[in-house]
Structures are given as C-alpha cells and as structure tokens.
Amino acid sequence: MQTIFTIGYEGLDPERLRDALAAAGVARLADVRAVANSRKRGFSKGALGRFLVESGLSYDHLRVLGTPKAGRQAARAHDTALMRRIYCEEVLDTADSGLALDALADLAADAPTCLLCFERDPQLCHRRVLAERLTERGFVAVDLFG
C-alpha cells in the first residue's frame, strides 16, 4: 500500500514544514491550494517551491484541486459539512478534477507525497476529502503536524 500524507502550514514556518516532511520520508509536496499566495513568510508558491527544491524535495502546485472561495470561507467558519459539499460539487465532481486526481495518484505512487493546504486540522480542510478519495484507490492517509 502507498501512503499519502497531508499537512497544514498553519502555525508553521518553512523550516518546521521541511523538517516534518523529512521526518516522515516525504519526497514531494503537492500544494493543493487554489490560490498559492500567503501572507505568511515563505508560503507563497514561488518562495515555498524554491525553498523545498533547495532542501531536496519536489514541489507541485495542483491548483485545479484547490477549494473555491466559498469553500475556504466555510472552512474558516468551521462549517465542515458545507465546505465538503462545496468542494465535492464544484471541484471534485468535475472532469478536470478527475484528471487532476488521477495525476496526483500517479505522483503519489511514484514518490512519497504530502498534500499541503493552510488549516492545521485536517478535518477542517479539503485535503481530508482528497485523502479520502485516494484511500479509495488503495492509499493509506497519514496526517502530519509540524
């Protein structure tokens, strides 16, 4: 069985993120944010990608698997049921996302991969839904906390 890891960068700095990934044996970070910009230093797409590559990790931004604005708002309001409904209806149940999920499964089968989004608690984040979809394909999901 393959493992898919997940992590939220809330409360972390890039170094703690890298250390958590390294400790778990992760080789690739799959950024599943729709908007890979961050007010937190080091977590915007360009800076994070460079930092991880310099640290010996691969970085892929899978924008199409990100949560739409309404889903992010629901997550911030701790309305997990609404976030999941929005994410599944507006993202995962579309043809483009099906192809992106296939690509993610291929990446994760090729190298130990971790899904990244903001929320520390995976239950409040769409990466939990992605991990569930991947477990249906034979993966085991493991949540990391820096």
C-alpha positions as CSV (number, residue, x, y, z in Angstrom):
1,M,0.0,0.0,0.0
2,Q,1.1,3.5,-0.8
3,T,0.9,6.3,1.8
4,I,-0.4,9.8,1.1
5,F,0.5,12.4,3.7
6,T,-1.3,15.6,4.5
7,I,-0.2,18.7,6.3
8,G,-1.4,22.2,7.0
9,Y,1.1,25.0,7.4
10,E,-1.0,27.0,9.9
11,G,1.3,27.7,12.8
12,L,4.5,26.6,11.0
13,D,7.4,28.3,9.4
14,P,9.0,26.8,6.2
15,E,11.8,25.1,8.2
16,R,9.4,23.3,10.5
17,L,7.4,22.2,7.5
18,R,10.5,20.9,5.8
19,D,11.6,19.1,8.9
20,A,8.2,17.4,9.4
21,L,8.2,16.3,5.7
22,A,11.8,15.0,6.0
23,A,11.0,13.1,9.3
24,A,8.1,11.3,7.5
25,G,10.2,10.4,4.4
26,V,8.2,12.7,2.1
27,A,9.9,13.4,-1.2
28,R,7.2,15.5,-2.9
29,L,4.9,18.3,-1.7
30,A,1.6,18.6,-3.6
31,D,0.3,22.1,-3.0
32,V,-3.5,21.8,-3.3
33,R,-4.4,25.4,-2.7
34,A,-6.5,27.2,-5.3
35,V,-4.6,30.4,-4.5
36,A,-1.0,29.6,-3.7
37,N,-0.3,33.0,-2.2
38,S,0.1,33.5,1.5
39,R,0.6,36.4,4.0
40,K,2.9,34.0,5.9
41,R,6.5,34.5,5.0
42,G,7.8,31.7,2.8
43,F,4.5,30.1,1.9
44,S,3.7,31.7,-1.4
45,K,4.1,29.4,-4.3
46,G,7.5,30.8,-5.6
47,A,9.2,31.1,-2.3
48,L,7.9,27.8,-1.0
49,G,8.8,25.9,-4.2
50,R,12.3,27.3,-4.2
51,F,12.9,26.5,-0.5
52,L,11.7,22.9,-0.9
53,V,13.7,22.3,-4.1
54,E,16.8,23.7,-2.3
55,S,16.0,21.3,0.5
56,G,15.9,18.3,-1.9
57,L,12.1,18.0,-2.1
58,S,9.9,18.2,-5.2
59,Y,7.1,20.8,-5.4
60,D,4.0,20.6,-7.5
61,H,1.1,23.1,-7.4
62,L,-2.1,21.4,-8.3
63,R,-4.4,24.5,-8.5
64,V,-7.3,22.6,-10.0
65,L,-7.7,20.6,-6.8
66,G,-8.0,23.7,-4.6
67,T,-11.0,24.9,-2.8
68,P,-13.2,27.7,-4.3
69,K,-13.6,30.8,-2.3
70,A,-17.0,29.7,-0.8
71,G,-15.4,26.5,0.4
72,R,-12.5,28.4,2.0
73,Q,-15.0,30.7,3.8
74,A,-16.9,27.6,5.1
75,A,-13.7,26.1,6.4
76,R,-12.8,29.3,8.2
77,A,-16.3,29.3,9.8
78,H,-15.7,25.7,10.9
79,D,-18.6,24.5,8.8
80,T,-17.1,21.3,7.6
81,A,-20.2,19.9,6.1
82,L,-20.7,23.0,3.8
83,M,-17.0,23.0,2.9
84,R,-17.2,19.4,1.9
85,R,-20.4,19.9,-0.1
86,I,-19.0,22.9,-2.0
87,Y,-15.7,21.1,-2.6
88,C,-17.2,17.9,-3.9
89,E,-19.9,19.6,-6.1
90,E,-17.8,22.4,-7.5
91,V,-14.4,20.8,-7.8
92,L,-14.1,17.0,-7.3
93,D,-17.1,16.0,-9.3
94,T,-15.8,17.8,-12.4
95,A,-13.9,16.2,-15.3
96,D,-10.9,18.4,-14.9
97,S,-10.6,17.4,-11.2
98,G,-10.9,13.8,-12.1
99,L,-7.9,14.1,-14.4
100,A,-6.0,16.1,-11.7
101,L,-6.8,13.4,-9.1
102,D,-5.5,10.8,-11.5
103,A,-2.3,12.8,-11.9
104,L,-2.0,13.2,-8.1
105,A,-2.4,9.5,-7.6
106,D,0.3,8.9,-10.2
107,L,2.7,11.4,-8.5
108,A,2.0,9.8,-5.1
109,A,2.6,6.3,-6.4
110,D,5.9,7.5,-7.8
111,A,7.3,9.1,-4.6
112,P,6.1,9.7,-1.1
113,T,3.8,12.7,-1.4
114,C,2.2,15.1,1.0
115,L,-0.8,17.3,0.3
116,L,-0.4,20.9,1.6
117,C,-3.0,23.5,2.5
118,F,-3.3,26.0,5.3
119,E,-5.6,24.6,8.0
120,R,-3.8,22.7,10.8
121,D,-6.8,20.5,11.5
122,P,-7.2,18.2,8.5
123,Q,-10.9,17.7,9.3
124,L,-11.5,21.4,8.5
125,C,-9.6,21.2,5.2
126,H,-10.4,19.9,1.7
127,R,-7.2,17.9,1.8
128,R,-9.1,15.4,4.0
129,V,-11.6,14.9,1.2
130,L,-8.7,14.4,-1.3
131,A,-7.1,11.9,1.1
132,E,-10.4,10.0,1.3
133,R,-10.6,9.8,-2.4
134,L,-7.1,8.5,-2.6
135,T,-7.8,5.8,0.1
136,E,-10.5,4.6,-2.3
137,R,-7.6,4.0,-4.7
138,G,-5.6,1.9,-2.2
139,F,-3.6,4.7,-0.4
140,V,-3.3,5.0,3.3
141,A,-3.7,8.6,4.6
142,V,-1.4,9.9,7.3
143,D,-1.8,13.4,8.7
144,L,1.4,15.2,9.7
145,F,1.6,18.1,12.2
146,G,4.8,20.2,12.3
